[in-house]
Amino acid sequence: MTNKINPALLYALEMNTQTLTRRAVASSGAKKVSFPSITLIVAPRERFSYVQPSLDSIYRHTHLPFKLIYIDVDSPRYLRRYLAQTAADRDFTLLRTRRFLSPNQVRNLGLKHATTDYVLFIDNDMHVSPGWLEKLWTCAQKTDATVVSPLVCVGKPLHERILMAGGEIKLFLETNGQKKYRRLYKECHLVNRSASMLKHQLQPLVCDYAELHCMLVKRTIFDQIGPLDEKLLNTHEHLDFCLMVAQAGGTIYCEPASVVTYVPEMPRRWSDLSYFMLRWSDAWEAESLIHFQKKWGLDMDRDFMESFNRLGHQRHQLFLLPLLRRLMAGRRVTWLENLAIRLEQWLSEYIAHRYQQKSS
């Protein structure tokens, strides 16, 4: 007869053993062990329904000590109960707001309560892999980097399809006859490549920008550059932050040995849909693009015009078109898609307008 070990019990025993070991070292006359000083700031990205798997993965796969701050932006009742219980069980800080906030507003709220040497921004729909934080921390200590980003993947199976492995970004002048245009160049590394096929080839590298999906940051950089720009409501906030870090003389690394995955999913609950529609509303996106363009003195070039032509792209790709394909059994009906897009744009405008009225 074979005795089966309960995985949950095994995990609890492992965590208890680590805790007892730390206490024994601290109370003994042995050489003092220096532990990292990190606060994880969990911000909502676009929905609420992946919060539990995300938090579970963080606590299961992180063996360094850390503090955690979760900012709950008017989540549904079932999630408020879960977060309250989990915060008590895990002893993390739970902050609540009575209205939706943009991601940078949430991150700044978390920053006000962080006192550690490093903060780690992570979205609430990220699934982390074993050793992810240890590898980011080790890279930060070896390189003295201001920012360290993991290899970010997207979708399922987890940790397989690369979303980005750092990127290049440059502000430059382009000459066209007598005219000069100030433009932005950016390129994301290894998009849609296989993480498993490349894992033995990838090495830590200096890069120009990383995603705020997940990044480890020296907290002192905010003494130089100030808080994250809250006028960037839903786009280009990662580019803006990394440009500010570069201006302040900071360095950015990508550590591909650390792997995390953004898990997108079509909103299925009204609570998810209402936040998703506001988060990716045309109003928020247009306001963010215009602010970024003016802040960095960029000309309204073809890339910006293309961005304006693609307003609503995130909503359409993650919600509207998948919904229509389900309803139409996989068939594409162009006239129906065009009608649905117009109706969906009206709904997005209504939600953004209602939010603006409540906030004023």
KEPALUM-989535 format. One line per field, with one value per residue (C-alpha): residue in three letters; x, y, z. Coordinates in pm, 1 decimal. Layout:
BEGIN
rest <- c(ALA;...)
x <- c(X;...)
y <- c(Y;...)
z <- c(Z;...)
REM end
This chain:
BEGIN
rest <- c(MET;THR;ASN;LYS;ILE;ASN;PRO;ALA;LEU;LEU;TYR;ALA;LEU;GLU;MET;ASN;THR;GLN;THR;LEU;THR;ARG;ARG;ALA;VAL;ALA;SER;SER;GLY;ALA;LYS;LYS;VAL;SER;PHE;PRO;SER;ILE;THR;LEU;ILE;VAL;ALA;PRO;ARG;GLU;ARG;PHE;SER;TYR;VAL;GLN;PRO;SER;LEU;ASP;SER;ILE;TYR;ARG;HIS;THR;HIS;LEU;PRO;PHE;LYS;LEU;ILE;TYR;ILE;ASP;VAL;ASP;SER;PRO;ARG;TYR;LEU;ARG;ARG;TYR;LEU;ALA;GLN;THR;ALA;ALA;ASP;ARG;ASP;PHE;THR;LEU;LEU;ARG;THR;ARG;ARG;PHE;LEU;SER;PRO;ASN;GLN;VAL;ARG;ASN;LEU;GLY;LEU;LYS;HIS;ALA;THR;THR;ASP;TYR;VAL;LEU;PHE;ILE;ASP;ASN;ASP;MET;HIS;VAL;SER;PRO;GLY;TRP;LEU;GLU;LYS;LEU;TRP;THR;CYS;ALA;GLN;LYS;THR;ASP;ALA;THR;VAL;VAL;SER;PRO;LEU;VAL;CYS;VAL;GLY;LYS;PRO;LEU;HIS;GLU;ARG;ILE;LEU;MET;ALA;GLY;GLY;GLU;ILE;LYS;LEU;PHE;LEU;GLU;THR;ASN;GLY;GLN;LYS;LYS;TYR;ARG;ARG;LEU;TYR;LYS;GLU;CYS;HIS;LEU;VAL;ASN;ARG;SER;ALA;SER;MET;LEU;LYS;HIS;GLN;LEU;GLN;PRO;LEU;VAL;CYS;ASP;TYR;ALA;GLU;LEU;HIS;CYS;MET;LEU;VAL;LYS;ARG;THR;ILE;PHE;ASP;GLN;ILE;GLY;PRO;LEU;ASP;GLU;LYS;LEU;LEU;ASN;THR;HIS;GLU;HIS;LEU;ASP;PHE;CYS;LEU;MET;VAL;ALA;GLN;ALA;GLY;GLY;THR;ILE;TYR;CYS;GLU;PRO;ALA;SER;VAL;VAL;THR;TYR;VAL;PRO;GLU;MET;PRO;ARG;ARG;TRP;SER;ASP;LEU;SER;TYR;PHE;MET;LEU;ARG;TRP;SER;ASP;ALA;TRP;GLU;ALA;GLU;SER;LEU;ILE;HIS;PHE;GLN;LYS;LYS;TRP;GLY;LEU;ASP;MET;ASP;ARG;ASP;PHE;MET;GLU;SER;PHE;ASN;ARG;LEU;GLY;HIS;GLN;ARG;HIS;GLN;LEU;PHE;LEU;LEU;PRO;LEU;LEU;ARG;ARG;LEU;MET;ALA;GLY;ARG;ARG;VAL;THR;TRP;LEU;GLU;ASN;LEU;ALA;ILE;ARG;LEU;GLU;GLN;TRP;LEU;SER;GLU;TYR;ILE;ALA;HIS;ARG;TYR;GLN;GLN;LYS;SER;SER)
x <- c(0.0;139.4;100.2;21.1;145.6;-96.5;76.0;-79.7;53.2;397.8;403.0;297.4;571.7;828.1;727.4;725.0;1072.5;1202.4;1046.8;1194.0;1536.0;1535.3;1432.5;1701.0;1972.6;1853.1;1847.2;2173.0;2528.5;2582.4;2687.6;2407.3;2220.2;2120.9;1775.9;1642.3;1438.2;1159.1;794.3;569.9;305.4;18.2;-183.3;-494.3;-424.9;-760.7;-979.4;-1022.2;-1085.7;-721.5;-628.4;-642.6;-426.4;-179.1;-139.5;-123.4;163.6;353.0;333.7;403.4;704.5;876.2;1121.1;1285.3;1126.0;916.8;642.3;331.7;84.9;-233.7;-446.6;-811.7;-986.7;-1356.3;-1345.3;-1660.3;-1785.6;-1663.9;-1310.1;-1317.9;-1397.0;-1116.9;-863.9;-957.5;-915.3;-592.5;-442.6;-508.8;-366.9;-61.4;-6.2;8.5;-115.6;-454.2;-547.1;-894.2;-1044.5;-1411.6;-1360.0;-1154.5;-804.0;-559.9;-258.0;-11.5;-241.5;-249.8;128.7;184.7;-56.2;147.1;473.2;352.3;331.3;658.1;968.9;1197.6;1509.7;1334.1;979.1;847.6;551.8;341.8;-0.3;-279.3;-298.3;66.2;161.8;516.0;751.9;974.4;1265.9;1146.5;1211.2;1541.3;1675.7;1567.7;1725.9;2052.4;2074.0;2009.1;2289.2;2540.5;2473.3;2355.5;2076.0;1804.3;1542.2;1542.8;1276.2;1202.3;1133.1;762.2;549.8;183.0;-103.0;-119.2;64.4;233.3;588.2;612.3;527.4;744.6;573.2;898.9;1259.4;1342.8;1343.3;1513.0;1383.2;1535.5;1431.7;1584.7;1561.4;1462.1;1537.2;1303.7;1421.5;1424.7;1214.4;1324.6;1097.4;1148.4;1046.2;1036.6;1187.3;1103.9;1153.4;1048.8;1283.7;1185.7;810.8;621.5;938.0;943.7;1086.0;1160.2;1357.1;1564.7;1616.0;1974.7;2073.8;1941.3;2163.4;2105.5;2134.9;2115.3;1805.7;1629.1;1286.1;1079.4;712.0;541.0;368.4;651.8;973.7;1205.1;1300.3;1535.7;1304.8;1558.0;1507.5;1174.5;1359.0;1518.2;1235.1;926.8;625.3;492.5;309.3;-63.5;-160.5;-61.9;-382.3;-342.0;-58.2;311.1;351.4;631.8;813.4;779.2;914.0;1212.9;1298.1;1291.3;1520.2;1765.9;1759.9;1848.3;2146.3;1986.5;2031.8;1775.8;1841.3;1638.9;1704.8;1558.9;1626.7;1331.2;1008.4;655.9;342.8;62.9;-259.8;-515.1;-874.2;-1203.9;-1399.1;-1692.0;-1827.3;-1982.1;-1732.4;-1449.4;-1612.2;-1684.0;-1322.5;-1185.0;-1391.3;-1275.6;-913.9;-893.5;-1138.8;-1069.6;-1084.8;-809.4;-593.0;-619.6;-548.2;-241.9;-102.4;-140.7;18.9;315.3;366.4;366.8;577.4;860.6;828.6;746.6;599.9;266.7;420.3;282.7;340.1;124.9;-142.5;-140.6;-187.3;-493.0;-630.3;-599.3;-794.9;-997.1;-771.1;-721.4;-1095.9;-1170.5;-898.6;-959.9;-1336.7;-1549.5;-1411.1;-1371.1;-1731.5;-1862.6;-1671.2;-1826.1;-2172.3;-2115.0;-1950.3;-1613.6;-1748.0;-1662.7;-1952.4;-1806.9;-2124.8;-2200.6;-1845.5;-1870.5;-2207.7;-2080.7;-1770.3;-1989.4;-2211.8;-1907.8;-1750.2;-2070.1;-2058.0;-1691.9;-1766.5;-2061.9;-1853.1;-1568.2;-1813.1;-1989.8;-1654.1;-1552.3;-1877.4;-1830.2;-1467.9;-1531.1)
y <- c(0.0;338.9;641.5;956.6;1291.2;1580.7;1849.9;2130.9;1973.3;1928.9;2295.9;2409.4;2198.2;2344.2;2703.1;2632.0;2479.3;2793.2;3016.9;2813.6;2813.0;3192.5;3231.1;2987.5;3171.2;3507.8;3394.5;3199.3;3323.8;3212.0;3449.7;3695.7;3631.8;3935.1;3901.7;4110.3;4421.1;4399.6;4505.8;4356.8;4606.2;4424.1;4642.6;4550.8;4535.8;4494.4;4252.9;4086.2;3720.5;3602.5;3745.5;3416.3;3207.9;3497.0;3540.4;3164.1;3142.0;3422.3;3253.2;2906.5;2997.8;3269.6;3158.7;3491.6;3696.7;3985.7;4227.4;4256.4;4538.8;4463.8;4755.2;4661.7;4906.7;4852.9;4481.5;4263.8;4137.4;3777.9;3902.4;4149.3;3859.6;3646.5;3929.7;4013.9;3651.6;3602.5;3926.0;3803.0;3456.8;3579.5;3897.8;4137.7;4495.4;4537.5;4886.6;4959.5;5234.8;5293.9;5362.9;5235.0;5377.7;5372.5;5139.0;5422.4;5568.5;5227.3;5185.6;5529.7;5446.6;5135.0;5333.3;5564.7;5264.8;5095.4;5142.7;4869.7;4919.1;4771.6;4763.0;4514.0;4615.8;4322.2;4307.9;4099.5;3866.9;3754.5;3393.6;3353.7;3057.0;2891.5;3108.6;3414.3;3670.8;3516.7;3547.9;3911.0;3990.7;3815.7;4008.9;4337.7;4263.5;4159.5;4450.5;4725.3;4784.0;5038.2;4818.7;4444.1;4282.9;3912.5;3734.9;3808.5;3547.2;3555.5;3306.0;2931.9;2700.6;2910.3;3042.8;2940.2;3219.1;3527.4;3865.5;4054.9;4015.7;4382.5;4632.9;4924.5;5279.9;5597.3;5958.3;6092.1;6364.6;6266.6;6505.2;6529.0;6803.6;7127.3;6987.2;6799.9;6572.7;6451.6;6088.0;5780.3;5446.5;5132.7;4764.3;4477.3;4176.6;3816.0;3870.2;3541.0;3327.8;3003.2;3047.5;2676.2;2662.1;2970.0;2917.9;2792.1;3077.1;3375.4;3576.4;3887.2;4196.7;4573.5;4712.2;5045.2;4956.6;4691.4;4638.4;4741.1;4401.5;4293.3;4477.7;4510.1;4872.5;5049.9;5264.8;5550.8;5623.6;5783.2;6038.9;6156.0;6126.5;6158.9;5924.4;5750.6;5983.9;5954.6;6140.6;5826.8;5638.3;5323.6;5331.1;5426.2;5443.6;5185.6;5379.8;5702.4;5547.7;5389.0;5712.6;5893.1;5627.8;5670.4;6050.2;6006.5;5786.7;5456.6;5120.5;4860.4;4487.6;4193.5;3869.9;3591.4;3322.0;3474.2;3394.8;3524.3;3503.2;3749.6;3547.8;3733.8;3620.7;3743.5;3923.6;3708.9;3892.2;4238.9;4354.2;4247.3;4397.8;4739.7;4781.3;4636.8;4879.1;5179.3;5061.0;5034.5;5312.4;5535.2;5837.7;5709.4;5592.9;5914.2;6126.7;5914.2;5930.7;6309.3;6360.4;6135.7;6313.0;6658.3;6555.3;6424.3;6689.1;6439.1;6532.3;6382.8;6135.7;5830.7;5605.2;5825.5;5850.3;5471.7;5452.0;5677.6;5466.7;5160.6;5300.5;5019.9;4747.7;4584.7;4572.1;4429.5;4161.8;4041.6;4079.0;4175.9;3960.3;3643.7;3690.8;3726.7;3420.8;3215.9;3336.7;3271.7;2930.1;3056.2;3230.4;3592.1;3819.3;4156.6;4364.7;4220.5;4293.3;4655.2;4701.6;4540.9;4766.5;5078.7;4959.2;4861.2;5205.0;5366.6;5146.9;5234.1;5607.8;5575.0;5396.7;5650.6;5944.0;5797.3;5743.2;6103.4;6234.2;6027.4;6138.0;6511.7)
z <- c(0.0;-103.2;122.6;-76.5;50.5;26.3;-192.0;13.9;335.5;180.4;74.6;424.4;582.9;343.1;423.8;798.2;773.8;598.1;863.7;1150.2;982.9;953.1;1317.2;1433.9;1242.3;1371.3;1734.8;1730.4;1746.1;1386.4;1112.4;1043.3;717.2;508.7;354.6;64.1;135.9;-122.9;-133.2;-401.4;-515.2;-686.4;-922.9;-1124.6;-1496.7;-1671.0;-1471.3;-1130.6;-1208.9;-1210.9;-871.6;-679.3;-919.9;-942.5;-566.0;-518.1;-768.1;-590.5;-250.0;-391.2;-603.8;-395.3;-128.3;-50.8;226.2;96.4;191.0;-23.8;-78.6;-269.7;-388.0;-427.3;-662.6;-595.2;-673.5;-658.7;-323.5;-365.1;-425.6;-136.0;97.7;-50.0;-24.9;333.8;440.5;243.6;376.7;731.1;658.2;466.6;667.9;372.9;346.8;179.6;59.8;-75.2;-288.5;-360.1;-729.0;-1016.4;-1055.7;-1344.0;-1304.3;-1234.8;-969.9;-803.2;-819.4;-667.0;-386.5;-312.9;-330.3;-52.4;181.5;77.6;293.8;156.3;-58.4;-362.2;-489.6;-740.0;-951.6;-1066.0;-1228.9;-1078.5;-1379.2;-1375.8;-1306.4;-1176.2;-1208.9;-942.6;-835.4;-1029.4;-753.3;-640.3;-995.5;-1028.1;-690.2;-780.7;-1107.4;-924.6;-676.7;-945.2;-1181.0;-940.7;-1193.4;-1121.5;-1288.1;-1351.1;-1566.0;-1606.6;-1932.9;-1981.3;-2156.0;-2253.1;-2249.4;-2196.4;-2172.9;-1907.4;-1955.4;-2321.5;-2570.9;-2518.9;-2493.8;-2443.9;-2330.8;-2283.8;-2565.4;-2735.5;-2722.4;-2864.1;-2911.7;-3233.3;-3495.8;-3848.2;-4134.9;-4432.3;-4665.2;-4469.0;-4186.8;-3876.0;-3679.8;-3323.9;-3321.2;-3101.2;-3201.8;-3005.4;-3061.5;-2838.6;-2824.2;-2906.5;-2945.3;-3000.6;-2980.1;-2778.9;-2428.8;-2390.5;-2715.9;-2628.2;-2254.6;-2286.5;-2518.7;-2325.0;-2092.9;-1876.8;-2093.1;-2067.3;-2237.3;-2278.0;-2150.1;-1978.8;-1904.4;-1582.9;-1594.1;-1366.2;-1275.2;-975.5;-903.8;-663.6;-454.3;-437.4;-808.6;-718.4;-504.0;-830.9;-1084.6;-865.5;-874.5;-1184.3;-1421.6;-1345.2;-1662.3;-1851.8;-1787.7;-1993.6;-2245.8;-2278.4;-1901.0;-1913.6;-2187.9;-1992.2;-1671.2;-1844.5;-2027.9;-1692.6;-1539.3;-1828.1;-1789.5;-1422.0;-1513.6;-1413.0;-1583.3;-1692.3;-1723.5;-1847.4;-1656.5;-1876.4;-1614.4;-1427.1;-1613.4;-1556.2;-1771.2;-1839.0;-1863.5;-2078.7;-2081.6;-2219.1;-1941.1;-1830.2;-1524.6;-1535.2;-1271.3;-1502.6;-1809.9;-1657.0;-1540.3;-1865.0;-2077.3;-1873.5;-1856.4;-2236.7;-2322.7;-2623.3;-2391.9;-2160.5;-2448.2;-2650.8;-2341.2;-2260.1;-2614.6;-2636.0;-2293.1;-2380.3;-2713.5;-2553.9;-2252.7;-2470.4;-2742.4;-3017.1;-3351.1;-3447.4;-3693.5;-3871.0;-3568.9;-3347.2;-3614.3;-3638.1;-3260.9;-3285.7;-3570.8;-3345.8;-3050.8;-2897.0;-3037.0;-2695.3;-2628.3;-2969.6;-2959.7;-2603.0;-2576.9;-2874.5;-3157.3;-2943.6;-2825.6;-3181.6;-3300.0;-3022.9;-3112.2;-3483.6;-3434.7;-3561.1;-3872.4;-3953.1;-4052.4;-4151.2;-4128.6;-3784.3;-3662.8;-3783.8;-3611.7;-3290.9;-3289.9;-3314.3;-3029.6;-2823.0;-2878.5;-2750.5;-2437.8;-2379.1;-2411.4;-2172.7;-1906.1;-1937.5;-1916.9;-1611.9;-1440.5;-1514.6;-1362.3;-1045.9;-1009.2;-1056.2)
REM end
